[in-house]
Amino acid sequence: MNAPATRLEELDRDTCLELLHTKSVGRLAVTRPGGPPHLVPVNYTLLRGSVVFRTPPGTKLTLLVTEPISFEVDEWDPVDGTGWSVVVEGLAYEASDREMEAEEIHVDRAPEVQNGRWVRLMPETITGRRVRRPDGGSGHPVLVPDPGLASWHGAGAARFPS
């Protein structure tokens, strides 16, 4: 049987921000001169449409505050073959502890690092796509009891009360 086709939907900025609010971990891509992008997961939160996270001092912090960066968050359901992805691109700056304390920012600090610095990504663009089934169905199989299963599984219809 052929799998149902999926539909690709472009998401508006507000929908992208709503989806970003549903997650707490995203992927940060930082350009490295003469090398491939440096890609790392970060815990984040949103602050009035910007992305806020913590990172230790070092090369990554230096690069991300001097070059445009990309930040991506997604969700994928392999059973349904549906999901979404949001990409935020823009410039970031090292925010002060005072600025973040005034904003009452809360970021999951499970992977907290010593001397972590606040970073705020100010979006130039926020884009997203969602993959949906064209029928809007979930794609999950529907289990229907078969009284003829008694000979295979012993209890048959009694195992599947109506």
For each residue, the residues with C-beta under 8 A, 3 or more apart:
1:
2:
3: 81
4: 133 134 135 137 139
5: 134
6: 81 82 131 132 133 134
7: 131 132 133 134
8: 129 130 131
9: 129 130 131 132
10: 127 128 129
11: 15 16 19 84 86 127 128 129 130
12: 15 16
13: 16 17 126
14: 17 18
15: 11 12 18 19 128
16: 11 12 13 19 20 86 88 126 127 128
17: 13 14 20 21 46 49 126
18: 14 15 21 22
19: 11 15 16 22 23 73 75 84 86 128
20: 16 17 23 26 46 51 73 86 88
21: 17 18 46
22: 18 19 75
23: 19 20 26 73 75
24: 43 44 45 107 108
25: 41 42 43 44 73
26: 20 23 41 42 44 51 53 71 72 73
27: 39 40 41 42 71 72 73
28: 39 40 41 42 53 64 69 70 71
29: 37 38 39 69 70 71 72
30: 37 38 39 40 60 63 64 67 69
31: 37 38 63 67 68 69
32: 35 36 37 38 63
33:
34:
35: 32 38
36: 32
37: 29 30 31 32 70
38: 29 30 31 32 35 60 63
39: 27 28 29 30
40: 27 28 30 60
41: 25 26 27 28
42: 25 26 27 28 53 54 55
43: 24 25 53 54 107 108 109 110 111
44: 24 25 26 51 52 53 71 107
45: 24 51 52 53 105 106 107
46: 17 20 21 49 50 51 52
47: 50 51 52 103 105 120
48:
49: 17 46 123 126
50: 46 47 120 121 122 123
51: 20 26 44 45 46 47 71 88 120 121 123
52: 44 45 46 47 95 100 105 107 118 119 120 121
53: 26 28 42 43 44 45 107 118 119 121
54: 42 43 107 109 112 113 116 117 118 119
55: 42 60 61 64 113 116 117 119
56: 60 61 113 114 115 116 117
57: 61 115 117
58: 61 62
59: 62 63
60: 30 38 40 55 56 63 64
61: 55 56 57 58 64 65 94 117 119
62: 58 59 65 66
63: 30 31 32 38 59 60 66 67
64: 28 30 55 60 61 67 69 92 119
65: 61 62 92 93 94 119
66: 62 63
67: 30 31 63 64
68: 31 89 90 91 124
69: 28 29 30 31 64 89 90 91 92 121
70: 28 29 37 87 88 89
71: 26 27 28 29 44 51 87 88 89 121
72: 26 27 29 85 86 87 88
73: 19 20 23 25 26 27 85 86
74: 83 84 85 86
75: 19 22 23 83 84
76: 82 83
77: 80 81 82 83
78: 81
79: 139 140
80: 77 133 138 139 140
81: 3 6 77 78 131 133 139
82: 6 76 77 130 131 132 133 139
83: 74 75 76 77 130 131
84: 11 19 74 75 128 129 130 131
85: 72 73 74 128 129
86: 11 16 19 20 72 73 74 126 127 128
87: 70 71 72 125 126 127 128
88: 16 20 51 70 71 72 121 123 125 126
89: 68 69 70 71 123 124 125 126
90: 68 69 121 122 123 124 125
91: 68 69 121 122 124
92: 64 65 69 119 120 121 122
93: 65 119 120 122
94: 61 65 117 118 119
95: 52 99 100 118 119 120
96: 99 100 118
97: 100 101 118
98: 101 102
99: 95 96 102 103 118
100: 52 95 96 97 103 105 118
101: 97 98 104 105
102: 98 99
103: 47 99 100
104: 101
105: 45 47 52 100 101 118
106: 45
107: 24 43 44 45 52 53 54
108: 24 43
109: 43 54 112
110: 43
111: 43
112: 54 109 116
113: 54 55 56 116
114: 56
115: 56 57
116: 54 55 56 112 113
117: 54 55 56 57 61 94
118: 52 53 54 94 95 96 97 99 100 105
119: 52 53 54 55 61 64 65 92 93 94 95
120: 47 50 51 52 92 93 95
121: 50 51 52 53 69 71 88 90 91 92
122: 50 90 91 92 93
123: 49 50 51 88 89 90 126
124: 68 89 90 91
125: 87 88 89 90
126: 13 16 17 49 86 87 88 89 123
127: 10 11 16 86 87
128: 10 11 15 16 19 84 85 86 87
129: 8 9 10 11 84 85
130: 8 9 11 82 83 84
131: 6 7 8 9 81 82 83 84
132: 6 7 9 82 136
133: 4 6 7 80 81 82 136 137 138 139
134: 4 5 6 7
135: 4
136: 132 133
137: 4 133
138: 80 133
139: 4 79 80 81 82 133
140: 79 80
141:
142:
143:
144:
145: 149 157 159 160 162
146: 149
147: 150 156 157
148: 151 156
149: 145 146 152 153 156 157 159
150: 147 153 154 155 156 157 158
151: 148 156
152: 149
153: 149 150 156 159
154: 150 159
155: 150 158 159
156: 147 148 149 150 151 153 159
157: 145 147 149 150 160
158: 150 155 161
159: 145 149 153 154 155 156
160: 145 157
161: 158
162: 145
